[in-house]
Amino acid sequence: MSKSSHLDAQTRITTVREVTHLQPTRDAFLVQVRGPELGRRLLLTDRVVAIGRDPESTIPLKSDSVSRYHARIEPTGEGGHRLIDNMSTNGTYRNQTQVNGTVQLISGDYIQVGDAIFKYLAGDNIELAYHEEIYRLTIEDSLTQIANKRALLDFLEREFARAKRYQRELSVIMLDLDHFKRINDTYGHLMGDFVLRDCARLIGGRVRKEELFARYGGEEFCIVLPEMGRENAMKFAETIRALVEEHTFTFETNTVRVTASFGVAQVLDSMAKPDEVVLAADENLYAAKHDGRNRVVG
């Protein structure tokens, strides 16, 4: 665990070419919401869209977790589209549920093939939906669907200034899943992705609307707690630690138990910038992991 601040990451949105030489069965397209070409848009037409590792695929994906002819999207006679898994090795997922054969797509559905995730958009006002999706990508983590690092830094900057101006308490919790690499190495990245999503759901249910829960990067998360001092933040972190430890993560036929380590810090009078409280929490997180993991340090 690095003790240095990670506050220099930026969200990059890339728009690539569209397929426009055929008329669509209706207004519909895919938007890539996770993967190296984040934000790319593919217009769906009356032809079959192939997804796979084969370089001739409509959507080629260079990943060992993707089969050569992994999946395809076909137009239906009613003007919609269906998703078909081509008996892939690691499965095709719609809204986190594995596709067995063929499923009808509904606007807003998420499609996961290997590490890549696409969102299916269709219907009226599709351009508006696309631009809203692009904006969402700048503030939301596509895998866990909680706030991303950019949203976190914006929120923290506002709350830090407010805490300083009005002499209010403000605390930050940094947490990291213990031995997460073992899950990926033992069960594969799909299981790891599920653990991250389920952990986000589990913890997110305990965070109030005036607080912020965000994915900081990898298996690391951050909670910003306005109007809360260190003592109460420590109690809150301990509640979440126990919640994670007691939870069973079950994905398909695999079941794992996970623990997490926590670092807590409160904004002090001596702090002049918001990244100082994050660094303090991160240093306490490092101490928690160094002292044996599955504990809270603050």
C-alpha positions as CSV (number, residue, x, y, z in Angstrom):
1,M,0.0,0.0,0.0
2,S,1.6,3.2,-1.1
3,K,1.5,6.1,1.4
4,S,1.5,8.7,-1.3
5,S,-1.5,10.7,-2.4
6,H,-3.3,9.4,-5.5
7,L,-5.1,12.7,-6.3
8,D,-3.8,13.1,-9.8
9,A,-6.0,10.6,-11.7
10,Q,-8.4,12.0,-14.3
11,T,-11.3,10.4,-16.1
12,R,-10.6,10.0,-19.9
13,I,-13.5,9.8,-22.3
14,T,-12.8,8.6,-25.8
15,T,-15.3,8.7,-28.7
16,V,-14.4,6.4,-31.6
17,R,-15.9,5.8,-35.0
18,E,-19.6,4.8,-35.4
19,V,-21.0,2.3,-37.8
20,T,-23.3,4.4,-40.0
21,H,-23.5,2.7,-43.4
22,L,-26.7,0.7,-42.5
23,Q,-30.0,1.9,-41.2
24,P,-30.9,0.7,-37.7
25,T,-33.9,-1.4,-37.0
26,R,-34.7,1.4,-34.4
27,D,-32.6,4.0,-32.7
28,A,-30.3,2.0,-30.5
29,F,-26.6,1.7,-29.7
30,L,-24.0,0.4,-27.3
31,V,-21.9,2.7,-25.1
32,Q,-18.7,1.2,-23.6
33,V,-18.8,2.1,-19.9
34,R,-15.8,0.0,-18.9
35,G,-12.7,-0.9,-20.8
36,P,-9.8,0.8,-22.6
37,E,-12.1,2.7,-25.1
38,L,-14.4,4.2,-22.4
39,G,-17.3,6.2,-24.0
40,R,-17.1,4.6,-27.5
41,R,-20.5,4.4,-29.2
42,L,-21.5,1.7,-31.7
43,L,-24.7,2.3,-33.6
44,L,-26.8,-0.9,-33.9
45,T,-28.1,-1.7,-37.3
46,D,-30.0,-4.5,-39.0
47,R,-26.9,-6.7,-39.1
48,V,-25.4,-9.0,-36.5
49,V,-22.8,-7.4,-34.1
50,A,-20.1,-9.9,-33.1
51,I,-18.2,-9.6,-29.9
52,G,-15.1,-11.6,-29.3
53,R,-11.3,-11.9,-29.3
54,D,-11.3,-12.5,-33.1
55,P,-9.8,-9.4,-34.7
56,E,-12.6,-9.5,-37.4
57,S,-15.3,-9.1,-34.7
58,T,-17.5,-6.0,-34.9
59,I,-16.3,-5.3,-31.3
60,P,-12.9,-7.0,-30.9
61,L,-11.7,-7.4,-27.3
62,K,-8.1,-8.3,-26.5
63,S,-8.4,-10.2,-23.3
64,D,-7.7,-13.8,-22.3
65,S,-11.1,-13.9,-20.5
66,V,-12.9,-13.3,-23.8
67,S,-13.6,-16.2,-26.2
68,R,-12.7,-15.9,-29.9
69,Y,-16.4,-15.8,-30.9
70,H,-17.8,-14.8,-27.5
71,A,-21.3,-13.4,-28.1
72,R,-23.4,-11.5,-30.6
73,I,-26.3,-9.0,-30.7
74,E,-29.0,-9.6,-33.3
75,P,-31.9,-7.5,-34.4
76,T,-35.4,-8.9,-33.7
77,G,-38.4,-8.8,-36.0
78,E,-40.0,-6.3,-33.6
79,G,-37.3,-3.7,-34.1
80,G,-35.4,-4.5,-30.9
81,H,-32.3,-6.5,-30.2
82,R,-31.3,-9.7,-28.5
83,L,-28.1,-10.8,-26.8
84,I,-26.8,-14.3,-27.6
85,D,-23.9,-16.1,-25.8
86,N,-21.9,-18.3,-28.2
87,M,-21.1,-21.0,-25.6
88,S,-18.3,-18.8,-24.4
89,T,-15.8,-20.1,-21.8
90,N,-16.3,-17.4,-19.2
91,G,-19.9,-16.5,-20.0
92,T,-21.8,-13.4,-21.1
93,Y,-23.6,-11.3,-18.5
94,R,-26.6,-9.0,-18.7
95,N,-27.1,-6.9,-15.6
96,Q,-24.7,-9.2,-13.7
97,T,-26.7,-12.3,-14.5
98,Q,-25.2,-14.9,-16.8
99,V,-26.9,-15.3,-20.2
100,N,-28.0,-18.9,-21.0
101,G,-28.7,-18.9,-24.7
102,T,-30.6,-15.8,-25.7
103,V,-32.1,-12.8,-23.9
104,Q,-34.1,-9.8,-25.1
105,L,-32.3,-6.5,-24.5
106,I,-34.1,-3.6,-22.8
107,S,-32.8,0.0,-22.9
108,G,-30.5,0.5,-19.9
109,D,-29.2,-3.0,-19.8
110,Y,-25.6,-3.6,-19.0
111,I,-23.7,-6.2,-21.0
112,Q,-20.4,-7.6,-19.7
113,V,-18.0,-9.6,-21.8
114,G,-14.7,-10.3,-20.0
115,D,-13.5,-7.1,-18.4
116,A,-15.5,-4.9,-20.8
117,I,-19.0,-3.5,-20.0
118,F,-21.4,-2.0,-22.4
119,K,-24.7,-0.2,-21.9
120,Y,-27.6,-0.8,-24.3
121,L,-29.6,2.4,-25.1
122,A,-32.7,2.4,-27.3
123,G,-35.9,4.4,-27.9
124,D,-36.8,8.0,-28.1
125,N,-34.4,10.9,-27.2
126,I,-31.4,8.5,-27.7
127,E,-28.9,11.4,-28.3
128,L,-29.9,12.9,-24.9
129,A,-29.6,9.5,-23.3
130,Y,-26.1,9.1,-24.8
131,H,-24.9,12.5,-23.5
132,E,-26.4,11.8,-20.1
133,E,-24.5,8.5,-20.1
134,I,-21.2,10.2,-21.0
135,Y,-21.7,12.7,-18.1
136,R,-22.5,9.8,-15.8
137,L,-19.2,8.2,-16.8
138,T,-17.4,11.2,-15.5
139,I,-18.8,10.9,-12.0
140,E,-19.7,7.2,-11.5
141,D,-17.6,4.1,-11.4
142,S,-18.9,1.8,-14.1
143,L,-18.3,-1.5,-12.2
144,T,-19.7,-0.7,-8.8
145,Q,-22.0,2.1,-9.9
146,I,-21.0,4.3,-6.9
147,A,-19.2,7.6,-7.1
148,N,-15.8,7.6,-8.8
149,K,-12.6,9.3,-7.8
150,R,-13.4,12.5,-9.8
151,A,-16.7,12.9,-8.0
152,L,-15.0,12.1,-4.7
153,L,-12.4,14.9,-5.1
154,D,-15.1,17.4,-6.1
155,F,-17.2,16.5,-3.1
156,L,-14.2,16.5,-0.7
157,E,-13.0,19.9,-1.9
158,R,-16.4,21.5,-1.2
159,E,-16.8,19.8,2.2
160,F,-13.3,20.7,3.2
161,A,-13.8,24.3,2.4
162,R,-17.2,24.3,4.3
163,A,-15.6,22.6,7.3
164,K,-12.9,25.2,7.5
165,R,-15.2,28.1,6.9
166,Y,-17.7,27.2,9.6
167,Q,-15.4,25.2,11.9
168,R,-17.3,22.0,11.4
169,E,-16.1,18.5,11.8
170,L,-15.2,16.4,8.7
171,S,-13.7,12.9,8.6
172,V,-12.5,10.5,5.9
173,I,-12.3,6.7,5.9
174,M,-10.1,4.9,3.5
175,L,-10.7,1.1,3.3
176,D,-9.0,-1.6,1.3
177,L,-10.1,-5.2,0.8
178,D,-7.5,-7.6,2.3
179,H,-5.7,-10.1,0.0
180,F,-8.0,-9.2,-2.9
181,K,-5.4,-10.4,-5.5
182,R,-5.9,-14.0,-4.2
183,I,-9.6,-13.9,-5.2
184,N,-8.7,-12.9,-8.7
185,D,-5.9,-15.4,-8.9
186,T,-8.0,-18.3,-7.5
187,Y,-11.5,-17.6,-8.9
188,G,-10.9,-15.2,-11.8
189,H,-11.7,-11.6,-12.4
190,L,-15.4,-12.1,-12.8
191,M,-15.5,-13.3,-9.2
192,G,-13.3,-10.3,-8.2
193,D,-15.7,-8.0,-10.0
194,F,-18.6,-9.5,-8.2
195,V,-16.9,-9.0,-4.8
196,L,-16.3,-5.4,-5.5
197,R,-19.9,-4.8,-6.6
198,D,-21.4,-6.6,-3.7
199,C,-19.1,-4.9,-1.3
200,A,-20.1,-1.5,-2.7
201,R,-23.8,-2.5,-2.3
202,L,-23.2,-3.7,1.2
203,I,-21.4,-0.6,2.4
204,G,-23.4,1.8,0.3
205,G,-26.5,0.8,2.2
206,R,-25.0,2.3,5.4
207,V,-23.9,5.6,3.9
208,R,-26.3,8.6,4.3
209,K,-27.3,10.8,1.4
210,E,-25.3,13.8,2.8
211,E,-22.2,11.6,2.9
212,L,-20.2,10.2,0.0
213,F,-19.0,6.7,-0.7
214,A,-16.7,6.3,-3.7
215,R,-14.4,3.8,-5.3
216,Y,-10.9,5.2,-5.0
217,G,-9.2,2.7,-7.3
218,G,-8.7,-1.0,-7.5
219,E,-10.0,-2.6,-4.3
220,E,-9.7,0.7,-2.3
221,F,-12.8,2.8,-1.3
222,C,-13.3,6.1,0.4
223,I,-16.1,7.5,2.6
224,V,-16.4,11.2,3.3
225,L,-18.3,12.0,6.5
226,P,-19.4,15.7,6.9
227,E,-20.3,16.8,10.4
228,M,-18.6,13.7,12.0
229,G,-15.5,13.7,14.2
230,R,-12.9,11.1,14.6
231,E,-14.4,9.1,17.4
232,N,-17.8,8.6,15.6
233,A,-16.0,7.9,12.4
234,M,-14.0,5.2,14.1
235,K,-17.2,3.6,15.4
236,F,-18.7,3.8,11.9
237,A,-15.6,2.2,10.3
238,E,-15.8,-0.6,12.9
239,T,-19.4,-1.2,12.1
240,I,-18.6,-1.6,8.4
241,R,-15.5,-3.7,9.1
242,A,-17.7,-6.2,11.0
243,L,-20.4,-6.1,8.3
244,V,-17.8,-7.0,5.6
245,E,-16.3,-9.8,7.7
246,E,-19.6,-11.4,8.4
247,H,-20.8,-11.3,4.8
248,T,-20.7,-14.2,2.5
249,F,-19.9,-13.4,-1.2
250,T,-21.5,-16.0,-3.5
251,F,-21.0,-15.9,-7.2
252,E,-22.3,-18.8,-9.4
253,T,-20.7,-21.8,-7.7
254,N,-18.0,-20.0,-5.7
255,T,-18.3,-18.7,-2.2
256,V,-15.7,-16.5,-0.4
257,R,-15.3,-14.6,2.8
258,V,-13.5,-11.2,2.7
259,T,-12.1,-8.8,5.3
260,A,-11.1,-5.2,5.0
261,S,-8.7,-2.8,6.6
262,F,-9.6,0.8,7.5
263,G,-7.8,4.1,8.0
264,V,-9.6,7.0,9.6
265,A,-8.6,10.7,9.8
266,Q,-10.3,14.0,10.8
267,V,-9.7,17.4,9.3
268,L,-7.3,19.3,11.6
269,D,-6.7,23.0,12.0
270,S,-3.2,22.5,10.6
271,M,-4.5,21.0,7.3
272,A,-4.6,23.5,4.4
273,K,-5.7,21.2,1.6
274,P,-8.2,18.4,1.3
275,D,-5.6,15.9,0.1
276,E,-3.9,16.2,3.5
277,V,-6.8,14.5,5.2
278,V,-6.9,11.8,2.6
279,L,-3.2,11.2,3.0
280,A,-3.6,11.0,6.8
281,A,-6.4,8.4,6.4
282,D,-4.3,6.5,3.8
283,E,-1.3,6.4,6.2
284,N,-3.6,4.9,8.9
285,L,-4.9,2.4,6.4
286,Y,-1.3,1.4,5.7
287,A,-0.8,0.9,9.4
288,A,-3.9,-1.2,9.7
289,K,-2.6,-3.5,6.9
290,H,0.9,-3.6,8.4
291,D,-0.5,-4.5,11.9
292,G,-2.4,-7.6,10.6
293,R,-5.3,-6.4,8.5
294,N,-9.0,-6.6,9.3
295,R,-8.8,-3.7,11.7
296,V,-9.5,0.1,12.1
297,V,-6.7,2.5,12.7
298,G,-7.2,6.2,13.3
